[in-house]
């Protein structure tokens, strides 16, 4: 029940296309859902986060869509660029314990 | 002005040795973490620590121990290193829900 399931494991998208990464969770106590971006040789860094009181949050080309009833959330990268090539992690946490529960990661490659 | 720093960046050592990785944060955060990232990129939390409480992931062998000399530092000591300890280790600190990661230490056990 503590797991966050992330898919796909890897994704190749053409430059200019839309990249979509999906995550699903079971624990309804989760109330914070961040996405982290990790470039090779670097630590993960917060990209964008959402709380379950909204269904969508957009920051530039990055959008989180959140479906509370389905217990799913996804990251959409519009107009994907080669510089977006990285590993993306979804995560979740709850109010009583800020520890992040991590998805397994998605390696995204944007082809020029 | 690095927020979370780790030393060393790379660590190559023989099986059975004892080693330490240092972590410092200058963000004034109360909570710090150690993560292990394996070759498949999976992030596994090992410890979370604030100035009052240490939470240990029960799956972490007791050969691993965090040591915090003060609020800005959380070092990781590893005794009797094994081949399976080879991984990238990340230190992180947090303000509320957001975690800030260090650059990682790549540990290779031969």
Interface residues (C-beta under 8 A of the other chain):
Chain A: X32 X34 X38 X41 X42 X43 X44 X45 X46 X49 X87 X89 X93 X98 X99 X100 X102 X104 X105 X107
Chain B: X4 X31 X40 X41 X42 X43 X45 X48 X55 X90 X92 X94 X96 X97 X98 X99 X100 X101 X102 X103 X104
